């Protein structure tokens, strides 16, 4: 074991402790799979990342991403948090316009958003299909949903595989109390989303939660922008009942919902309200059809870990 530079960062927030935490070991050289997995279980965060020299000449760095239950080929908040950590530690990208991350799905471009502190990654290619009807019925029952509450469903695969559900209202999304044991048995990672009507702001439950937190802390509500979409992510099969803010899911949801006309080409997603978080994910489909997923990151812990 040796000391290795380490950061714990909060992703999809400008204010520490309101987003999704990520552990980043900035030098993962010499660690085997078992050591990485053991540390990821120990951190007990939804993801832990290990930065390594790239094997592709076009990449700036390579990342391996572990949940408490296994390795992921790609994930969104680890992509942004790892890039934030790499840049903060003095990383210099090869190209002037983009940082290029290597992970198991290949090369992922990350850009600095002009005039902001945000980074945004290019969503990997998505494949989607209709889920099996019988399995879908079991999953929706495990979520406590009635069939009329589900407006659309798709199997979404951009590395991680999600069942995406478009629900009838943000209130339905926020009031779900899933049977996580049933979702684990069904091997269902589920992302649920609902669109806010243009004339409405956040629903009362979400607004009340945020106002109460702001009052308790004595600081300005960190989520002061009205979202266009409310999102939750349930991932019991990989050991995370509910993820606070999920970049890979938001990427695949955006690719699906924008393509089908359920969401505009630019929108802001809210995630994490039911966990006491205020995650903000900025989604954009550019003129070429590429979807970008953006958010801020802040460093909360900076030091060393012995691994």
ABEGO torsion letter per residue (X at the ends): XBBBBBBBBBBGBABBGABBBBBBBABABGBBAAAAAAAAAAAGBABBBBBBBBABAABABBBBBBBAAEBBABBAAAAAAAAAAAAAAGBBBABAABBBBBBAAEBBBBBBBBGBABBBBBBBBBBBBBBBAAAAAAAAAAAGBBAAABABBBBBBAGBBBBBBBBABAAAAAABBBBAAAAAAAGBBBBBBBBBBAABBBBAAAAAAAAAAAAAAGBBBABABBBABBBBBBAAAAGBABBABBAAAAAAAAAAAAAAGABBABBBBBBGAAAGBBBBBBBBBBAAGBBBBBBBBBBABBBBBBX
